């Protein structure tokens, strides 16, 4: 009775040749690939610019599409529902600096999470400022898509 795996006289089995060949191929492949190429590289985030609510109101084009850190006082908070049913929070952040003019246009802050803040609290917001864009399936103007919202 002859088995397919039995040895023939004077010849090495095929399985015995595959392992050394794979080891050599893996060694060659690993030497070609440097560790720099294996690192996960995402797009670099730009450093945020420190701005006031007044800066955003006076020069919206300068900050449009850029990451910003803006501070102010929460004028209002409202939970909204998007067109697809997901909820998000809209904060209205007003300028609370002493040198601000009386009629500074507040900025809207959009957040998918509810921060532990209340109306009237000072807040620090980091995110991307948009002169105009869409949030929750609706067009908006003068808003920040928040990454982080903290009590200031």
C-alpha positions in Angstrom: 0.0 0.0 0.0 1.5 3.3 -1.1 0.6 6.6 0.6 0.9 10.0 -1.2 2.9 11.3 1.7 5.4 8.4 1.9 9.0 9.1 1.0 10.5 8.0 -2.3 14.0 6.7 -2.2 16.6 9.4 -2.4 14.2 12.4 -2.8 13.2 14.9 -0.1 9.4 15.5 0.4 8.0 18.7 -1.2 6.8 20.0 2.2 10.4 19.9 3.4 11.4 22.3 0.6 8.5 24.8 1.1 9.5 25.9 4.6 13.0 27.0 3.9 11.8 28.7 0.7 9.1 30.6 2.6 11.6 31.6 5.3 14.0 33.1 2.6 11.1 34.9 0.9 9.9 36.4 4.2 13.5 37.5 5.1 13.9 39.2 1.7 10.5 40.9 1.9 11.2 42.2 5.4 14.5 43.6 4.4 12.9 45.5 1.5 10.2 47.1 3.6 11.5 49.7 6.0 9.8 50.5 9.3 9.0 54.0 8.0 6.7 52.5 5.3 4.8 50.4 7.9 3.8 53.3 10.1 0.2 54.4 9.8 0.2 57.9 8.5 -3.0 59.9 8.4 -3.4 63.4 7.2 -1.6 65.8 9.5 -4.0 68.0 11.5 -3.1 71.7 11.5 -2.5 73.3 14.8 -5.6 75.3 15.9 -5.5 79.1 15.9 -6.5 80.9 19.1 -9.3 83.3 18.2 -12.2 85.2 19.8 -15.8 85.2 18.8 -15.2 88.8 17.7 -12.4 87.6 15.4 -14.6 85.1 13.7 -17.4 87.7 13.2 -15.1 90.3 11.8 -12.9 88.2 9.5 -14.8 84.9 8.7 -12.9 84.3 5.4 -9.6 84.2 7.2 -10.6 81.3 9.4 -12.9 79.5 7.1 -12.0 75.8 7.0 -9.3 76.1 9.6 -9.0 74.6 13.1 -9.6 77.2 15.8 -9.8 77.4 19.6 -12.4 79.9 20.6 -13.5 81.0 24.1 -16.7 82.6 25.2 -19.9 82.3 27.3 -22.7 79.8 26.4 -25.7 81.9 25.5 -28.0 78.9 24.7 -28.0 75.2 24.2 -30.4 73.2 22.1 -30.6 69.6 21.0 -31.6 69.2 17.4 -32.4 66.1 15.3 -30.8 65.7 11.8 -32.6 64.6 8.7 -31.5 61.0 9.2 -32.6 61.0 12.9 -29.3 61.5 14.7 -29.2 64.0 17.5 -26.6 66.8 17.8 -26.2 69.8 20.1 -26.1 73.4 19.0 -24.4 75.8 21.4 -24.5 79.6 20.8 -21.2 81.0 22.1 -21.1 84.8 22.7 -17.9 86.9 23.2 -17.3 87.6 26.9 -14.1 89.6 26.6 -14.1 93.1 28.2 -12.9 94.8 25.0 -15.6 93.3 22.7 -18.1 95.6 21.1 -21.7 95.5 22.1 -23.0 93.9 18.8 -20.7 91.0 18.3 -22.4 88.2 16.3 -22.3 85.0 18.4 -21.0 81.8 16.8 -22.9 78.5 16.6 -21.1 75.4 17.9 -22.2 72.0 16.6 -21.4 68.9 18.7 -22.4 65.3 18.4 -21.9 64.9 22.2 -23.4 66.7 25.2 -20.7 68.5 27.2 -21.1 68.9 31.0 -21.9 72.6 30.7 -24.9 74.9 31.2 -26.1 78.1 29.8 -24.0 81.0 31.1 -20.9 78.9 31.6 -17.6 80.0 30.2 -16.5 77.5 27.5 -13.4 76.7 25.4 -14.2 75.1 22.0 -11.7 73.5 19.6 -12.9 72.6 16.1 -13.1 73.6 12.5 -14.7 77.0 11.7 -17.0 77.3 8.7 -18.2 80.6 7.2 -21.0 78.5 5.6 -21.8 74.8 5.3 -24.1 72.0 6.1 -24.8 70.3 9.5 -27.6 67.9 10.2 -28.7 68.1 6.6 -29.3 71.9 6.8 -27.4 74.9 5.6 -25.8 77.0 8.3 -23.5 80.1 8.5 -20.9 81.1 11.0 -20.3 77.9 12.9 -17.7 75.6 14.5 -17.8 71.9 14.0 -16.6 71.0 17.5 -13.9 68.4 18.3 -13.6 69.4 22.0 -15.8 71.5 24.3 -14.5 72.2 27.8 -15.4 74.5 30.7 -13.0 77.5 30.6 
